[in-house]
Amino acid sequence: MRDSDLSSLFRGASFHISVAKPSGLPAPIGPEIAFAGRSNAGKSSAINTLVGHTRLAFVSKTPGRTQLINYFKLVKGGFLVDLPGYGFAQVPVEVRRAWAGLIERYLKERESLVGLVLIMDSRHPLTELDWNMIQWFSQSGKPMHVLLTKADKLTRSAQAATLADVRRQLSGMGEQVTVQLFSSLKKTGVDEVEQVVAPWLSAALPPPDTSAA
């Protein structure tokens, strides 16, 4: 696959729909890649970097503000699905429960979901809530790719050490889970993300129609 093809996987994504409760989920019309992570881990910034649009995903100055599942349609087919951030303590308990129910219902029951990109702050990876998400989602058998964001805030040696440690801790999960460093500020790690998740989409999308060729 050419670099130009890789860069076009997320580029050009457009907003499709926002969902506030499970009953509002759209009818499945293509494969979906979900993005999840703790509030303030850099999820929205990572999505904006991948799609090449500074304001596609909402970046709130108050972590935990975004309460919806947001669908973004990909040019090549399928959807990028931005899930509400989890684990922000200052959000009221009833709101946190509603978000958790929305996220759990989506991840557990959505047949068109082909994989999960899990966002973690590289300075504070594998929190208890992250482990809960990993262990819970791993039961689906679907692939998971971990982005260690804000890598620019670490030294080169600290980046390497963090990456090696997270990979070691997740090694027992075999090929189901992959891990990489990512920086929205430096725009590093974009190609690696696309190389990992592109096969998730291509395996679920119908082959291109060449009958008119």
C-alpha positions in Angstrom: 0.0 0.0 0.0 1.4 3.4 -0.9 1.9 6.2 1.6 -0.7 8.3 -0.2 -3.2 5.5 0.2 -2.4 5.3 3.9 -2.9 9.0 4.5 -6.3 8.9 2.8 -7.8 6.3 5.2 -8.9 8.9 7.8 -8.3 12.0 5.8 -11.5 13.7 4.6 -13.7 12.1 7.2 -16.9 14.0 7.7 -19.4 14.2 10.6 -22.3 11.8 10.3 -24.4 11.7 13.5 -24.3 12.1 17.3 -25.9 9.5 19.5 -27.0 10.1 23.1 -28.5 6.7 24.0 -28.2 3.1 22.6 -31.6 3.3 20.9 -30.3 6.2 18.8 -27.5 4.2 17.2 -27.9 4.2 13.4 -28.6 1.1 11.4 -25.2 -0.6 10.6 -24.2 0.3 7.0 -20.4 -0.3 7.2 -17.6 -1.3 9.5 -16.9 0.8 12.5 -13.6 1.6 14.3 -14.2 2.9 17.8 -11.9 5.3 19.7 -12.1 5.2 23.5 -10.0 6.5 26.4 -9.9 8.3 29.7 -11.0 11.9 29.7 -8.1 14.2 29.0 -6.0 11.4 27.5 -5.9 13.3 24.2 -8.5 11.3 22.3 -10.1 14.1 20.4 -6.8 15.6 19.5 -5.6 12.3 18.2 -8.7 11.9 16.0 -8.3 15.4 14.7 -4.7 14.7 13.8 -5.6 11.5 12.0 -8.3 13.1 9.9 -6.3 16.2 9.2 -9.0 18.5 10.6 -8.4 20.7 13.7 -12.0 20.8 14.8 -13.7 17.7 13.6 -13.7 16.0 17.0 -14.7 18.3 19.9 -11.8 19.2 22.2 -13.2 20.4 25.4 -11.3 22.5 27.9 -13.3 20.7 30.6 -12.5 17.0 30.4 -15.6 14.8 30.5 -17.8 17.4 28.7 -18.4 15.4 25.6 -21.3 13.0 26.4 -22.2 11.6 23.0 -21.1 8.9 20.6 -20.0 10.7 17.5 -19.9 9.0 14.1 -17.6 10.3 11.4 -17.9 8.8 7.9 -14.7 7.7 6.2 -14.1 8.5 2.5 -13.2 4.9 1.7 -16.2 3.4 3.5 -16.9 2.7 7.1 -17.0 4.9 10.2 -14.7 6.3 12.9 -16.7 6.2 16.1 -15.7 8.6 18.9 -16.9 7.3 22.3 -17.4 9.5 25.4 -14.3 9.7 27.6 -14.4 7.7 30.8 -13.1 8.2 34.3 -13.4 11.9 34.9 -14.2 12.2 38.6 -15.8 15.7 38.6 -18.7 14.5 36.4 -21.8 13.7 38.4 -22.2 10.0 39.3 -25.5 9.6 37.4 -23.9 11.1 34.2 -20.9 8.7 34.6 -23.3 5.8 34.9 -25.2 6.9 31.8 -21.9 7.2 29.8 -20.7 3.8 31.0 -24.0 2.2 30.0 -23.8 3.8 26.5 -20.2 2.8 26.0 -20.8 -0.8 27.3 -23.9 -1.3 25.2 -22.1 -0.1 22.1 -18.9 -2.1 22.5 -20.8 -5.3 23.6 -23.6 -5.4 21.1 -22.5 -3.5 18.0 -22.0 -6.1 15.3 -20.5 -3.7 12.8 -17.7 -2.8 15.2 -14.4 -4.2 13.8 -11.9 -3.0 16.4 -11.0 -0.6 19.2 -8.4 2.1 19.3 -7.7 2.8 23.0 -6.1 6.1 23.9 -3.8 6.4 26.9 -1.7 9.3 28.1 1.9 8.0 27.7 2.8 9.7 31.0 0.1 7.7 32.9 -0.7 4.5 30.9 -2.6 1.4 32.0 -4.7 3.0 34.8 -7.2 0.8 36.6 -9.9 2.0 34.3 -7.8 1.3 31.2 -7.2 -2.3 32.4 -10.9 -2.7 33.0 -11.6 -1.6 29.4 -8.8 -3.9 28.0 -9.9 -7.0 29.9 -13.6 -6.4 29.2 -13.2 -5.7 25.5 -10.7 -8.5 25.0 -13.5 -11.0 25.5 -15.0 -9.9 22.2 -12.0 -11.4 20.3 -11.8 -8.2 18.2 -8.4 -6.4 17.7 -7.4 -3.5 19.9 -4.7 -0.9 19.2 -3.3 1.2 22.0 -2.2 4.8 21.3 0.2 6.2 23.9 -0.5 9.9 23.3 1.4 13.0 24.2 4.6 11.2 23.6 6.3 14.6 22.8 6.1 15.3 26.5 8.5 12.5 27.2 12.2 12.3 26.4 13.3 9.8 23.8 14.6 7.4 26.5 11.3 7.7 28.4 9.3 7.1 25.3 11.2 3.9 24.6 10.9 2.7 28.2 7.2 3.4 28.4 6.5 1.7 25.1 8.5 -1.4 26.1 6.8 -1.6 29.5 3.3 -1.3 28.2 4.0 -3.9 25.5 5.4 -6.2 28.2 2.4 -5.8 30.4 0.1 -6.6 27.5 2.1 -9.4 26.0 -0.1 -12.0 27.5 -2.9 -11.0 25.1 -0.9 -12.0 22.1 -1.6 -10.4 18.7 -5.1 -9.1 19.7 -3.5 -6.0 21.2 -0.9 -3.8 19.6 0.8 -0.7 21.0 2.5 2.5 19.6 3.6 6.0 20.6 1.6 8.9 19.2 1.9 12.7 19.3 -0.8 15.1 18.0 1.5 18.0 18.5 4.3 16.6 16.4 2.0 14.7 14.1 4.0 11.5 14.7 2.6 8.0 14.6 -0.1 8.6 12.0 1.2 6.2 9.4 1.6 3.5 12.0 -2.0 3.8 13.2 -3.3 3.5 9.6 -1.1 0.5 8.8 -2.6 -1.3 11.8 -6.3 -0.4 11.4 -6.6 -0.4 7.6 -6.8 -4.2 7.5 -9.7 -4.1 10.0 -11.7 -2.0 7.5 -10.6 -3.8 4.3 -11.6 -7.2 5.8 -15.1 -5.9 6.4 -15.7 -3.8 3.3 -17.0 -5.3 0.1 -14.4 -5.5 -2.7 -14.4 -2.5 -5.1 -16.7 -2.7 -8.1 -14.6 -3.2 -11.2 -17.4 -4.1 -13.6 -17.3 -0.7 -15.2 -13.6 -0.8 -15.8 
